């Protein structure tokens, strides 16, 4: 799936207004984001999914994933490409969640893999937990550098 969200100068997020970019550090834009849903009973979600990347140089702001029916189902790996997201430097965290809407709003997320299109840098964000009402429909995950 290819996604090209419009970028706004200031976007709201759980971390406050996006930090913007450090003008001294630039890189080619774009990220590939893969969400891996756990392979356990009722682990999939039909609720809208969102994420926010946080890097050394700022935040992407909240990005709503435009998914198709059947994505984020039990055991699935769903990949989306965001060619216009600005380079944020080394990633530190991802905030990921659902809107909590619908009959299957809970989600058991195994992990998220993110790679920078222009540099080849890659990060793994392990979750292995439920995203549900108990955690306000979101989790903040720390990055593990892959390459």
Secondary structure, 3 states (H helix, E strand, C coil): CEECCCCCCCCEECCEECCCCCCCCCCCCCEEEEEEECCCCCCCCCCCEEEEEEECCEECCCEECCCCCCCCCCCCEEEEEECCCCCCCCEEEEEEEECCCCCCCCEEEEEEEEEECCCCCEEEEEEEEEECHHHCCEEEEECEECC
